[in-house]
Amino acid sequence: MTPGAGFVFEERDPLGRRIALTAATWGRHVAKRRALAGRETDVERCITAPDIIILGGEPNERFYVRRWRSEAWVSRYLQVTVQLDGDQGRVATAWFCAAPDDGVFEWLSSELLK
């Protein structure tokens, strides 16, 4: 989808929900987490093609997780927190982590089952 003014992206997740990242939110996160600089496309891909979607601690919270890098001795993940409102949502935060948060899977990529 072509994002509207003030948006970095607005895309659909595997469950058909429209998820947006605003330029204001992105700017705040890059200021706090320099490793995200220039990684807008990676965050977008984490929404459109995650490895897993985990139910968050709040009813409207989801964690989108995608493997970032995997080597023999280390795996890293990109985790994106989304706040949902019905069939729409907004990216609340994103970060790189050694392991995704625990929780119940809402969705699992068929690629992980191969």
N, C-alpha and C positions, 0 to 999 in steps of 0.2 A: 504494500500500500504506500501511496505517497503521503508523507506526513504533512499535517497542517502547520501553520506558522507557530513557532515556539516549541516544536517537537523535534527530537532527534530521530525517532522512528515511531511508527504505529503499525503493529503487525498482529497477525493471529497466531495463537499458540496451537499445539496439536489437538486441543479440545474445542477449538473454534472461538475462544475468547479473544477479544481485541485488547491488546496490551500496548500501552504507550510509555515512552520515556520522554520527559520534557527537557528542554535545553537547560532550564534552571536547576532541575534535579541533577542532571549530568554535571553541570559546572560545580555544584557543591561536592559531588563525590570525587571528581578528579582533583579538586583542591585538597581533599582529605586522603585520598588513595592514589598517589602518583602512578602506581602500576597500571591504573586504568586508562591513563592518557593515551588517546589514539585507538582505544579498544571498543569503540561504539559498535562496530560490526560484530565483534565477538559477543557482546552483551545481547545484541539483536538475535544472533544465531542461538544463543542460550534460551531465548524465548521461543523461537520458531522451531528449533530442533534440539530440545533438551534430552539428556540421557534419562533423567527422572524429574518428576514434579512431586514434591513432598508437601503434605499438609502442614501448615505452620501452627504456632501456638494459639493463634486467634482464628476464629471461623473464616474470616475473609483473607487470611494470609497464606501465601504459597511460596515455596522455595524451588526455584528452577535451577537445576544443576547440570553442568556439562563438563566432561573431562577436558581439561586444558592441556595437560602434558602428562605422559606416562612413560616412565623409564624403569629400568630394572629395580632401582632402589627408592624411587619416589613417584607418587602420583599427586597431581595438583588438579584442583577443580575451580571452575568459575561458578559462583553461587549468586543468584539474583533473587532478591525478595520482591514480591509483587503484592500489592494491596488490591483485592478484588471488590467490585461493586456490580453484582449480577454477572453479566457476560462481558464485562469490561474490567480493565485493571490498569494500574500504573506502577511503574518500577519505583520502588521505595529506596533500594540500596543495592549495591553489588560489591563483590570482593573475591579475591583468590583465596583458597583455603586448602589445607592438606587433606581434609575429609569433609563431606557434606554433613549438615546437621542431621540428627536422628529424627525419625518421624515416620508416619504412615505414608506409603506411596499412594499418590492419587493417579499417577500415570507413569508408565515405564516404557522406554523405547524398545521396539522389537529388535533393534541392533544389539542390545545387551543380552538377548536370549539366544543369539547365534553362537 
